[in-house]
Amino acid sequence: MSNFKVVATEGKARAGVLKTAHGEVQTPVFMPVGTQGTVKALDPEDLRNCGTQIILGNTYHLYLRPGNKLIKKMGGLHQFMGWEGPILTDSGGFQAFSLGAMIEHGVKKIGRSENNRDESLARGPLVSKITEEGVQFVSHLDGSKHLLTPEKSMEIQLDLGSDICLVLDELLSPLHGPEYVKQSLERTHRWEIRSEEYFRKGVRTEGERGIGPQLFGILQGVFDKEVRVQEARWVTGQDFAGISIGGSFGTEADWAAAKAIDQTISWVVPLLPVSLPRHALGIGEVRDLFACIERGIDMFDCVAPMRRARNGSLYIGPKNGGKVSNKYTLSISRAEFTADPRPVDPGCSCYTCQNFSKAYLRHLYLAKELLYYRLATIHNVFFIVNLVKSIREAIIDHQFELLKKKWV
Amino acid sequence: MSNFKVVATEGKARAGVLKTAHGEVQTPVFMPVGTQGTVKALDPEDLRNCGTQIILGNTYHLYLRPGNKLIKKMGGLHQFMGWEGPILTDSGGFQAFSLGAMIEHGVKKIGRSENNRDESLARGPLVSKITEEGVQFVSHLDGSKHLLTPEKSMEIQLDLGSDICLVLDELLSPLHGPEYVKQSLERTHRWEIRSEEYFRKGVRTEGERGIGPQLFGILQGVFDKEVRVQEARWVTGQDFAGISIGGSFGTEADWAAAKAIDQTISWVVPLLPVSLPRHALGIGEVRDLFACIERGIDMFDCVAPMRRARNGSLYIGPKNGGKVSNKYTLSISRAEFTADPRPVDPGCSCYTCQNFSKAYLRHLYLAKELLYYRLATIHNVFFIVNLVKSIREAIIDHQFELLKKKWV
């Protein structure tokens, strides 16, 4: 009954196919993040031209603006934004908990919640609070108060017409002590079960339509083998269509964070059922993609490619100087590109590299021209989406190790 | 020897073909303005898909950033920005004179130059100054001092590889008194002649290449029949490839300004040679397009369609409520569009109207999403470019009066 099928493996790395209500997804896959009903600066045609198979929508943002009820009325998120492919939505919990305090996903900073009373971290009033019921938070748009429960998160995601919904969980951080971690994980289990119950009821109400929306469970935790193993066992015991791995991951490719990612994935993947797709939440660095795929991960999402593009940081492959230490990027503002007629990456076949020079992109970037943001985002999305696609092809051809050597 | 040919007329309205080094332009034509080497938010493919035949580039902006010498080194503006169609460049004089004081083209505000010593208008230090030599100005980017002479303007435009260059002139305003107007026009004549001399030398130096760059003269003036008639006679006596009409035009469609435009065009057009294309500088309101084409104008440029798009103001045709009093626009932010599944203008076949609803555009606009600016600009550029195209077809079919009645 699984919607997922492994079609090839090389070591623990695997190539698969995930069926959704909006078509099949070839895995491993990178999912660009479309926070507010658009992957910033791109339209659906751009996304398709970049090879995008599936995008991620943010429940928190769409709930607040324009609202899940409006999107439902407009025929769902696919129709509203004109994207016909699959959509995965997050639970909204991470943003609800973090946006007030503006923490980054994972390890870098930590928020101002009542659960985190380290005075040195507290700045300004508390804006979010976790209770058994859910996450109380204040809108970053207008200061209005909201309560995100597991049931509410499911209701929003079903209103959006998501193909893959995520259960509500609490994101843990390295700053949480063992006692809090234990309590939090137990609460997350209860939230995941409540999410699933509401989801099944909601989907049943909507009737049978072939493949409907699917629900992924979340494997939470901190950088602790015992905790991660226990959580892997727990989530495997539930009846989810896939498993998203969250918690203390680094979003930057410094080696401490990278090692923590590799280690965590190595601990948990052998305990997960082969038949379910595995999603690493918020992972998207080139190095991490190779490391996680090698350890059996199938799905990725990350805002980094899009955000970097807007900040002038564009991907380059190893033949053009891309390496771990420069995060496989160049800075388009550099003076050396002033009169450079070559594309960002001569090996890249994206629309931007096929049509525009570094000199032109540098000019647009320095002039803050709107066109820059689209052309840069096209390049970065194409680059990462197609890197993951080439990894998939390598796995099928048993060339993964070879490809990895060329890159990392 | 003229590059321009009239192919049909209806009354004074005419349809023509203008040959340039980068292809033919069917007139009447609207030229979107690409200030900094891009029509804001659009790339060349978007422009082509909007039906754009020719764009306008701004000499002042490109001279300051990225610099005409760099663009020349990169193969010219066409190659630098990836636009293969014709480009008309202005002289840079208007921006050099106005940007420090941020005046609008024409009649609304007036700058802080030493030639304009009305104390009530002076705010802050003087940043531009007109002498016999040219326009002294201070860069709006870095405060550096520059001198734009007729020769310098020509050099820049030839470096850019412009298909149609404009002579340097001084823009007059209704606030200039008759004595200043007389002196200014005499100086502008000298500047136009100096421009032409440098242009011919520069083009000759570059050698014969079939149709090369062309030079348009400028018919300056204020709202005064005697002045305009005298200027029409002067410019007709020169050897220009086309005539751009500048001076005191309103950029907004209020009726006083509109009447001044109509009147001015009516005064001068009968005195201009039939064989030369006539360009109305900075005109682009729907009403004005009809009024000017009816009176014999062939070419238009205006920033309004692009700027309006970015400000949430989108064009609608008369069947959808567009009229002179609303400037043929709707405001996409209006609450009534919150759940409106229809396109901005159901009669429009632009990419935006074919794919996206008012509800979605409103959401993107309110969320300040980058995608909004592109989709909105596509609509407004397509709308105006194709309105002018449909006027051309109407002239050929002797249906101009009929079309005008439907619109104005």
Interface residues (C-beta under 8 A of the other chain):
Chain A: Q36 G37 T38 K40 A41 L42 D43 P44 R65 P66 L70 K73 M74 G75 F80 M81 G82 T338 A339 P341 N355 F356 S357 A359 Y360 R362 H363 L364 L366 A367 E369 L370 L371 Y373 R374 L375
Chain B: Q36 G37 T38 K40 A41 L42 D43 P44 R65 P66 L70 K73 M74 G75 F80 M81 G82 T338 A339 P341 N355 F356 S357 A359 Y360 R362 H363 L364 L366 A367 E369 L370 L371 Y373 R374 L375
